[in-house]
């Protein structure tokens, strides 16, 4: 069996996330669209695609990674051409390569980075409306930066998640960067891993602090469970920027 690793770029606007399981199962997901094309390409019916991270509904990706195993002898260049020919135009296979048999896109990931884009100009661009969140007023970047320092490091992020997961809730955020210009503000979060909705809740909380409706001390209170987290930010401005191995 060959183990094939894909680097994938996608616009998540019209999809139900990377994948949906259990009672929320859906065929309108990024992974399902790719699997269907792989089945046709390899003429194999039992195809499993292992994604680096499960992005949520409406979230985009500059660099998602996923691997699958196949007995196909098709050359790598032809695989890339075939998949890009038959996938929807809002999903692109940027790179294809063969990796060792034991490689797993999720289990071998060392860290993940998300980027959140917000428009802060007077008039939001009609061309960026699907890929940026429009702030009706500019948040206080200094207040957000001070609050973000309380999130960096190793913490139990259970209270910054809306999902129930069997995996450990202690995660380490390596860095949070907040920067921008007169038109766009961006938040970059680099961590070893993320819980379900964790990145969106963190960003939602930082934005409320930036808008003055919460204080930075609320971060500590959310960790301890004495305060509720903020509503998750709008997913349309969120991008999976990279996964490192």
N, C-alpha and C positions, 0 to 999 in steps of 0.2 A: 504493500500500500504506500502510495505517495502522500505526503503531508504538504498541503498547499496553503500559503499565507497570502491573504489579500489585504491591501491598504485601500480603504474605501472613503469616498467623500460623498456626502448626501445633504440634500435639503429636506429636513424633516417636516415641513409645513403640512403636508397632506397625509402623513402616516401616523399610526398608533405606536410610535416608538420603534426601538430596535426589535423587540419581540413582546408578545403578550401570551401569558400562560394561565392555566386554571380556568376560573370562571370568566376571565377577561380575554380568553383566547381570540385571536383575530388573524386573518390572512392579510390585512392591510398594514403590514409591518415591513421594515427594511430587510430584515433577515429572511422573511418569507419570499420576498421578490427575488432575492439573490439565490436562495435555495432552488426555486423553481427553474431558474436559468441554468444552474449547475446540473440539475437532473437531466435537462435536455442536452446539455453539452457533453456530459459523460455517459448518458444512457444508463444511469444508475438511479434506482428508486429510493434507496435507503441512504439519504444524505443528511449529515449533521453538520451544522455550521456553528463554530464556537467563537462568539464575539468577545472582544477585549473588555467591554463594559456595556451594560444594558442602558442605553440612552432612553429618556422618557418621551412621552407624546409631544410632538412638535419641536423637539431638540434637533439641532443640526450637527454635522461633523465635518471638520476639515481633515481629520485623520483617525478614522476608526480602523481597527484591525480585526480580522477574523480568519480562522483556519478551518479547513475541511480535508478529509482523507478520501482518496480515490484510487481506483485501479487503472484509470485512463492513462493512455500513453501520449495524449495530446501535448505538444510543446507549450512552454509557458507563454510565449508571445501570442500563440493562437488562442490560448485561454483568455488572455486579456482582451484581445480583439473580439472574440465571440461574446463575452459577457457584456462589454460596452455596446455591442451592436443590439443586443436583445433586452437589456435592462431599460427601465424608464429613464428619461433624460435627467431626472433629478437625483439619480444614483449613479456614481461613476467609480469604476475600479481603476485606481491611480497606479497601482503596482501589484505584480504577482510574482511570487518566488517560492521555490521549494525549500522547506525547512526540515530539520531532523524529526524523526517519527514521534518523539515524545514531547515535542513543542506543543503548547496549548496557549492560545491567545489571551485567555483570562488568567490562568494559573501562573503563567510566566511573566505577567505584567509587573513591573517594579513601581510604576507611578502613573498617574493620570492627571491631565491638565484640562481645565474648562475655562472658557472665555465668555464673558457676558458683555454684550454691546448695547449701549443706551444712547439715544439721540437727545441732545440737550439744546439744540439750536431752536430759534424762535419758530421755525416752520419745519416740520419733519419731512424728509425726502419721501416722495411717493414711491420711489424705486427701492428704498430700503425698508419699507413698512413691514415686510414679512420676516425681516432678519434683524431688526433692532427694536428695543422697547423705547417708546417715547416718554420722556420725563416731562411733565407739564411745568415743572420748576427744577432748577439745578440743585442737586443735593450737596450738602456740605462735605466736601471730600476729606477735609482734615478730621472731622468727627468720624467718618467711615474708616479712615486709616487707623485712628486710635483704637476703635472698636475691633478692627481686624486683628490687631496685635494680641487680643485676648483669645483669638481662635487658633492662632499659629501654635504648633506643637502637638503633642500627643494628648488626646482627650477622649472621653466617652461621648460620642456624638448621637447616642440613642434618641435624645430629645430633639435633635435636629433632623429627624427622619419621620416620615409618615407611614412607612411600611414595616411589617413584621418580617424579620429576616433571621435565618439560622446562623448567619455569619457573625463574627465578632463585631461589636459596635465601637470598639476602641480603634481610632484611626489617627494618623498623623498628617497634619497639614504642614507642608514644608514652607510655603510662602503664599501670601496674598498681595497682589499688586493692584493699585487703583490709580489710574492715570487717564489723561485725555486732553482734548483741546476745546475750542469754543463750540464745536459741533457734536463731538461724540465722547462719551465717557466709557471706559472699559474696566472690568474687574477680571483679573486672572487669578485662578485658584489652582495650586499644584499640591497634590496630596498622594499618599500611598494608595488610597482607595476611597470610594464614596459609598455611603448607604443610599437607599432609595429616597429620592427627593432631597438629599442632604445639601447638595450644592445650591439648589433653588431656594431652600429655606434660609441658608446662610446669606445668600444675596438679598432675599426679601427682607431679612432682619437688618442687614447693613444699610439698605435703602431707607428703611423706616428711621434708622438712626440718623442718616443723612438728611432726611426731611424734617427731623426734629420731633417726631411722634414717639420715639423711644430714646432711651439713654444707653450709653455704651455699657453701663453696669448690668443691663438686662442680659448681656451675653453670659455672664457668670450665673445669673438667676435661671436662665434656660438650662444651662449645664446641670444645675442642682435640682431642677424640677419645680422651682418656686415661681416660675413665670413661663407662660406659653410662648412658643416660637412664633414668628411672623408667618403670614401667608406666603407660600412659595411664589417666587417671582414669575413673571410671564415667560413661558418657555421659548417664545419665538426669538428672543435675543441671545439664547444660550447655544454655544458651540462646544463640542468636544474637540479641543485643539490638538491633543496628542496623547499617545500612550508610549511610555518608554519601557524597553526590555533589556 
